[in-house]
Every structure is written in structure tokens, then in C-alpha cells.
Amino acid sequence: MKRGAIRKREFDGALVLERRMLGTCNVLALDRNRCIGCNICVKICPEEAPRLLSAVIRDGKLLKMGFIDIDAGKCTLCGECVVLCPANAIEIMRNGKEIIPVIEAGVFPDLLKEIVVDVGRCNLDCELACRESCPTKAISITTEKAESGEMIRIIEVDIDRDKCIFCGKCESACPQTAIHVVRPFQGLVQLKTDLCPDNCQACVDVCPSKALILYENGKPRIEERFCIYCGACQEVCPEKAIGMQRTRILHNLIKSGAWITALEKLMSLQYLDKELSAKSMKKLREAVRNIDRF
């Protein structure tokens, strides 16, 4: 293998791309067990390196999740896919340390996504509702127990940020309003249930936040407050009965053509124009304030 060439390996549900050069080892790892087949990385990759392998549906049920393959000859390990993957399925390491090159270079922003837990408000009356409601099992709770083994106090609530998809289910489930979640993607979803085939539940099966529910009439409904606007349901629907638009992506302010290009691929032009106009006005106001200081 030539120096600087990317080596591709696949094992145990993972795809690994590795580039070694001059004492530096860069590794991109895709966890296919977390990949939800949302197609975001395919849409935004400037080199068209990823491709989506279609899901397998039989009798209206999802038998096999769609997942991503990556062309090692095209991938540059830039990290755009890492920033935007809603399932945290991709990471890049440099000499064993996690990095995101496009953020390091200042051409992509950090997405604004957060989950904050005020443990001081927690009490056992909740019956550990946040942990039980989490669709990705990202929450673990440490409790104090009496000698009898009975739980008497919640000491700590830990969030595994590699698993958390910021759906907000824990926030909604918490009776003490002790949790606040900021979702990076905002949007709109339209279900055309008249197009749904009988007994089809592929969209329900694929939804990572369990925001889609199959009701008694055999048709899906969405609790949009839990939707993370990943688009996996749209990709898997055999009849194109789901319409999803991202209206906003929360992120740190950045001036970058690469980022605008990515937004153009992920958002409808109507909402992209609004976002860019809002940012332009904010910059103008900041410039005016700076002038006023002199």
C-alpha cells in the first residue's frame, strides 16, 4: 500500500478507513450497528464517497436496516459526515485522539446540541422515567440504597453522549422537569397515510427516537416533538408517503462556503434563504454596534 493511501477494513459490524503517513495515523470508523440509513452523509459528502445500501423490507416490516458503505478511493477523511451524523455512528481519530478535521480547520461549525440534568430536582417518585423512556439506552442512573436494598436517593444521572440522539423523550418523561434538551435539527414532517400499503410499518421500525407509532388503524402517526429530522423514515418508505423538511440546523456562527454548501443539500431553499438572511442581519447589527462604540 502506498504511503498516504487509505486502507479499508470491515469487521464486527464496523467499517474502518485508515491512512498512515509520516508518523500520523488517521482513522475513520463507521459503526454500522448505529447507522440508521438516514442518507445524510451521502447527501453532504463533497467527494461522493458514501453510498447507502438499501434496507430490506418484507411483508411491511423492516428485516434489515439500510447502512452506509464508503469508497476508500474517494474519502478524504474530512469529517463532514461526523459533524452531521444524527446517530453518532461515525468518528475520526488521529493517533488515537478524536478529531474532526473540518471543525479543526474552521470550515464547519459545532452543532448546538445539549442535554442538561439538574440532579438536585430528581427524586425516586419518577420511577427512573428518563432512563426507561430513552430509546437508545443512553441514560444510566446511580442511586443510594438502604441496607435492605431499597433505593432511597438518586445520586447521579449519566448521559452517554455517544448514544444520545437528543430526541427529548427523557425531558418529556421527567415529572420534575429536571432535564433540558436542545435538538440540533428542526423541521416539519408530513405523513400521507393514504399512500401507505396495508400492514406496512417500515418507518416505525426504522425511527431511532420512536417518534413514529403504528396506531390501531394500521397507519403510522408521528409525535413530532420527539422527531430528530434524520430522514431515515423517508428513505425507507416504499411508497414515498413521508415528506420531511429541515427548517433549521442549530450551530455556532461560522463564515464558510463549505458549510453553506452542506446546508443547501440538507435544507429546502425556502428555509435556507431565511436562515442566511437572519444570519446576515445579525452580522449587520453586530457591525453597527461595533461602529457605535467609537
N, C-alpha and C positions, 0 to 999 in steps of 0.2 A: 504494500500500500504506500502511495506517495505521501511525503510529508505534507500535512495540511489537508489531505483528503479526508472525507468523513466516512467512518466505518459504521455500518448499520447492523444491529443485533436485535433479535426478538427472543424473549423467554418469559415464562411465568406471567403472561398477561401484560408484559411491558414491551415497549419498543424503545430502543436506545440508539442515539446517534452520538458518535464520539469523534472529536478531532484533536489530534496531538500535534503540537508544533513548538519548538524552541522552549521546552520545559513547561509548556502550558497545556493543560488538558481541559477542553470544553466538552460538556456532556449535556445533551438534551434527552430527557426521559419522559415518555408518554405512558401514563398508567391507563391501560385500556379497560381496567375494571372500573375506573371512574368516568371514562369517556361516555358521554350521553348521546353522541351523534348529532350535536346541535348544528354543526357545519360552520360555526363562526370562524374557526381557524382557516377553513378552506376559502371563505369569502374574503378575508382580510390579508392573506399571505401575499406579499408583493412578488414572490418568486413562484407562486402556484405550486408549492411543494407538497402540501397535504391533499389527500383526496378522501372522500367519505365512502366507505364500504357499506352498502345498504343494509338496513335491518331486515330480519326475516320475520314475516308475519304469516300465521296460519290460523284459519278459522276466526279471524278478527283479533287474535291475541299475539302479543309480541313474544316470539320464541328466542330471538337473538338480537341484541342491541346493535344498532349501527355503530361503527367505530372508524377511527382515522388511521390511514397509512401515510407515511411520509417518504417522499423521494429524496434519498440521501444526496443525489447528484444536484438537486436544486436548493435544498435547505441551506441557509447561511447562518443558522443559529442566532437570528437577530432578537428573538424573544417577543415579537408582536403577539404571537399566539398565547404566550404565557400571561401577558397582561390581561387579555380579553377572555380567556377560557373561564366560563362560569362555574365549571365543576372542579377547578383546581387540578386538572388532570395532567398538566404539563409543567415541567420545571427545567431550568438550566443551571448547571453547576460549573464553576471554574476552579480547578484544583480543589474540589471538594467543598467550595463555598457557593451558596446560592446567589445568583446574579440574574439581572435582566438587562441585557446589553442596550436595548432601545431606551430604557429609562436611564441607564448609566450615561448614555450619550446625549440625553436631554431632548430626544425626538419623540418620546412617548411619555405621557403623564402617569402618575399613580392614580388608579381609580379610587373614588371615595366610597369605601365600604367599611362598615364598622358594626361591631356588636359590643355593647357595654352592659355589664351586670352589676347592679347595686346590691351586693350580698347582704348589706345591712337591713334591707327590706324583706329578705327571704324568711319564710317560716314553713314549718312542715305541714301546715294546713293545705298547701298547694299540692301535696302528694307528688312532688317532683315533676310537676306538669311540663316544665321546659324540656327536661330530658326525655320524657315519654312522647312528646309531640315532635321531636326533631326527626325529620325524615332521613337524615344522613348519619345519625348517631354521633353527632359531633360534640355532644354535651356530656360531661361526667360531673358528678356531684360528690363531694366529700362531706360526710356527716359525723357528728359526735354521737356516740351510743352509750347508753346506760349499761350497767353490769348485766342486765337482763338481755341485752342485745337490742333493745328498743331504741330507735333513733330519737334523739332529743333536740338536735340543733343542726342546722346547715352551716358548715364552716366555709366551704368554698365551692364555687361553680366554675369549672374549667371549660373553655371552648377550644376545640381542636380546629384551628383556622385552616388547616389543610383539607378538612372535611366540610366546614361550614360553607353553605351557599347563600347565606344572607336572605333567606326566604321570609323571615319574620314570624314563622309559626310559633317559636318559643315566646316571642314578645306577646303575641295574641293569647297564648295559653296561660301566661303568668298572671295569677289573680292579684298579685301585689304590685303590678306594674314596675317590676324591678329590672326589666330588660328593655333596652332600646336598640333597634336595628336600623342601619342605613343601607338601603339596597342601591347598588351602583347603576342598574338598568331600570328605566321606567318606560312604560309603553301602554299599548292597547291590544286586546285580543278579541277577535270576533269568531264565534263558532257558528257555522252554517250547518246546523244539525239535520236539516232536511236532506243534505248530501251524504250523511253518514250511512254506511252499509249496516244492515241488521247485525246485531251482536258484535260490532267492532269496538274494541277497547284499546287499540294500539296506542293512542295518545295518552290514555290514562296510565297504561303500563310504563310508558317512557318518561313521564313527567317526574323530574328529580325532586320537586318540592311537594308532590302530591296535591297540587293545586287543582288538578282535573279529577273529577269524581264521576263515576258512572251511576246515573240515577235509575229508578225503578222502570222507567220507560225505555231503558236500554240506550239512552243518549247521554253524551258527556255534558257536564256543566263545569264552569270554572269559578273558583274562588280567587278572583284576580288579585286580591290583597296579598296572596302568597306566591303569585307568579314572579319568576325571576327573568322572564323575557329572554330565555335562552334560544327558543325557537325549535327545540327538539320535537315537540308535538307537530309542528308544521312540517318538519322534514319527514316524519314517519307516517303521516296521514296518507292513505292510499287514494283518497278522493279529493285532496286539496280543499278540505272543508274548514280549514283553520287559517285565519288571516291574522298575522302578528306584525305590529309596527313598534319599533323602538322610538319613543318620542324624546328621550333624553338619556345621556350617559354622564353620570356624575364623575368629575375628575378635577385634578389640580389644573390651574390655568397654565397653558403652555402655548407657545407660538411655534407651530411645526406643520409643514406641508404633509409630512408622512402621517401625522395624526389626523389631519383633515381628510386625507385620502381614505384612511381606515373608517372614519365616521361616515363618509359618503357611501361606503359599502354596507354599513350596518343600519343606517337610519334612512327614512324616507326623506326626499329633498325638502318637503314641506316643513318638517320639524328640524332638519339640519339648518335650513335658512334662518329659522327662528333662533336656534342656539348660537349660530355665528353672529347674528345681528345683536343678540343680547350681550355676547362677549365683546363685540366692537363698542357697544355703548358703555360697557363697564370700563374698558380701557380709556375711552374718551373722557369719562367722568374722572378717572384717576389722573389723567393728564391735566385736566382743568384744575383739580385740587392742587397738583404739584405747582402749577403756574401761580395759583393764588398765594402760595407760601412765600413767594418772592416779592 
